[in-house]
Amino acid sequence: METIHLIQPQKSHEAAVQDYIEEHFSLGEDSLHGSSLLTEMESYSAWLSHLTKQSDKATVSSDWVVSTTLLAIRKKDQKIIGTIDIRHELNEFLLEFGGHIGFGVRPSERGKGYASEMLRLGLDYCKILGLEKVMVACYKENIASARTIRKNGGVLEREFSHDDGKEVQVYWINLSDKR
């Protein structure tokens, strides 16, 4: 696995982000985890504006919490490997269903350890925010995500059946256990 880093999306990333989206769509994946509505925005510029709004307590949507959405970029070639959305706190909905972190990895880069590294870097960011415990959830059928969460210290708290009929696993990661 090549070294990656997390960076805030910029206008200069537009073509690379579009390529990232198209790779998912070409494989029939229409939901990009950890991207904060990327595919639902009318344009890339609208998405960047949305991220700016969501990152500030004064402008965040009333039913959302402050969050930071980052791109995971491979340092060697600047390829977007994935996206990660870090929620600075939990509201009632996120406490029940979503958690502090959502992440997704480009299909062609899965199985290479990038998800584990993205989550590790995301947890480091959570420590900077002053969080002591972080909730991360995934579908039970997503064995790779569950493994990634456990590798980063996730302890299964509960499982439940979501409205879509899929089983969801909820994990907590104690950041004081991570150096």
N, C-alpha and C positions, 0 to 999 in steps of 0.2 A: 504494500500500500504506500502510495506517495503521500507526502505531507500536504495537509489541507489547513486552511484558516477560514474563519468566519468573518464576513464583511457585510456592511450595509449595502443594499442594492443602490446603484447609481444609474443615471441616464446612460452612461457608457456601457452598461451591461445589457442593454435592451436586446441586441441581436442574440447574445448568448442565452439569455433567459427565454427568448422565443424558441431557440433550438432545444432547450431543456423541455419546454412545454410540448413541442412537436414530437420529441422522442416518446414521451408518455402517451400522447394521443395516438401515435402510429401503432402502439401496442394495445390499444383499446382501453387505456387507463385515462379516465376523465376526472379523477380526483387527485389533486397534488397535495399531499399532506405537508403541513408545516409552511404553507405558502401564503397564508392570510388572504384568501379570496383572489389569488392571482388570476385564475382562469375565469373569474366572474366579473372582472373589471372591463370596462369598455376599451381601455388602452393601457399601455405600459405606464404612461405618464399619470393616468388616473390611479393606477396601483401604487406608484411612488407617493402620490399625494395621500392616498389612504394610509400607507405605512407611517407617514409623517404625523398624520392626525391621530392614529392609534398609539403612537409612542409618547404622547403627552397627556398628562392627567387633565389639562385644561381643554383639550379638544377631542379626547377619546369618545367614541359613540356611547350613548347612555347605557346600553345593554352589554357593553364590552368592558374589558379591563385593559389597562395600559400593557402594551406588548412591544417586543422588538422582534422583527423578522429579519433574518440574516441569510445570506448565500454562503454555502460551503464551496470554496474555490480551491482547486488543486494548484499548489504553488508552481509546479513544474511547467504547466501549459495554460494556466488560468481558466481551465474548464470548470463549469459549474457542475459540482458533484451532487448537490442537494440543497434543500431549504430547511430552515428550522425557525419555528415561531416560539418565542419565550414570553410567557405571560408573567408579569411581575407580581401578580396576586391572583387569587381565585375568587370568583363570585359563586353563587349557589349552583349555577349550571355547570361551571367548570369543575367544581368540587365533586359533583355527581358523575359527570361524563367525560370531561376533557383533560383536565390536568394543567400543569404549568408549561409543558413542552410538547409540541407536535413537530415531527420531522419526517422528511421523505428523501429518498435517494434516487437518483437517475437510474432507470432500469439497466442500462449497460454497465453500471458501476456497482451493482448490488453484489453481495457475497464477497467483497474484497476488504471488509473491515471499516469502510467509511462511516457507516451508521454509528458504530461504537465510538469512533473518534468524534463525530459530530455531536453525539450526546455528551461525551466527556467535555468537550469544549463548551457546550451549552450549559452544563452543570457548573463549570468554572464561572461563566457569566452570571449564573444564578447566585453564586457565592458573592460576587461583586455587588449584586443587588441587595445582599443581606439576608437572603432566604436560608433557612436552616434545614427545611425538608421540602422535597419537590415531588409532586405527583405526576406520574406518566401513565397513560392508558393505551392499550392496543387491543385489537380484536384477537381472541384466543387462537383463531386459525392462522394468524400472522406469527408463526413460530420464530421467524428471523427477528422481528421487532421485540418479541418477548425475551429472546436470548440476548439481544442488545441491551435491553433495560436491566436484565439480571446481571450481565457482565459489568454494568456501571453501578452496581450496588442495589438494584431494585428488589424490594421485598413485596411479594404478592399480598395485598390486603383483602381483596374480594373479587368476585366474578359476578356478573349479572347479564341478563338478556336485554339487549338494546331494542328500541322500537323496530329496527329493521330485521329483528330475529336473530342477529349475530350475537355470540357471546363476547363480552368485553372483560378484559382483565385490568385491574387497577393496581398499580405498584406505587410504593413510596420509596424515595431515596433520601437517606439521612446524609446531608452534606457535611456534618461534623465528622463523619466516618471517612470522608474522602480528603486526602491531603493534596 
